[in-house]
Amino acid sequence: MKPESNSAVFLWAAAMSAVFMGTIGAISFYSGAGAETVTFYRLFIGALLMAAYLFASGQRNKVLMWPGVKVLVTGAFLAGFVMFYILAMEYTSMANAVMVMYLAPVTASVVAHFLLGERLTPASVGLIGFALLGFAMMMEFNFNLSGRADEVIGLFYASCAMLCYTAFMLTNRTIDDRIHVLSRSGYQMLAGALCMLPLILMEGESIAMVQWGWLVAAGLIPGFLAIMLAVIALRALPAATFGTLAYLEPITVVAIAWALFDQTLTGLQLSGCVLIILSGIAQAWLSTKKAHQAEKLLNHERAICDQARSTVLGCRQGIQ
């Protein structure tokens, strides 16, 4: 653990990043703009603010670079999960939309098991089961969707958002570590905005003056500020701690839905939310533990190789 990791500053940065991420639903609602428009400006303004920050802080080399195809592809997935998430909230409750989307971490672990060779442990399988049970509780174990057309559409869009988020998480793992996280984030937002541009041009939606304030807020709060605070927090916090605090996002969404839109949940649905969140937190801690074990094993193997190399060189010198 890094020495600064207990600092309240970094903990607050991680917490505020998650809270800011959770505001996109409310901002989208109050803007009154279409999902495509909100997604475009959330990403485009966020990318502009990121570029402005990097130029102003003397880090222009992080802007004037080629990020690679993988970064641009993840940008397309980023646009997909933001747009589908906003669309889902037009047909179902914010809580339903965000909880379906937060099945992405467990979905990613299943995909990684079959495609990336990241074997699932019994504990991971158990956590996936708990997350699915939490989703069933969110649905109040009522899977008969006949006569609930809006709910079906909302859950479909939420599932699309979850799949895009899963793809975003998995492809991010394959990006070269030498590409700085700020460069990566900026170019992902830019690529996502460019993916949305044709839809914006086809829609031809007119934007009133009052809407511009909300669209700028979408780029500033859940876009630029949320990412910047996440980067600051990740400099000092262990991945498991950051992953745990990231689950303040769905909690924020549920709280906003209750406070501003009177979207209340039953006791069973609240229990389902808690089960999904706890499963995700536990998955984050397990992943970090596995990463630490792999790093420890790699360091041990390097030490053995270094020792063997020194022994061989010593023998050669003795012979000479």
DACOR-V745616 format. One record per helix or strand of 2 or more residues. SS is the DSSP state (helix for helix, strand for strand). FROM is the first residue (numbers start at 1). LEN is the number of residues. If there is no record, write none. Layout:
SS_FROM_LEN, SS_FROM_LEN
//
This chain:
helix_3_4, helix_8_14, helix_24_8, helix_35_22, helix_60_3, helix_69_21, helix_94_8, helix_104_12, helix_122_17, helix_149_25, helix_181_23, helix_209_26, helix_239_7, helix_248_14, helix_267_53
//
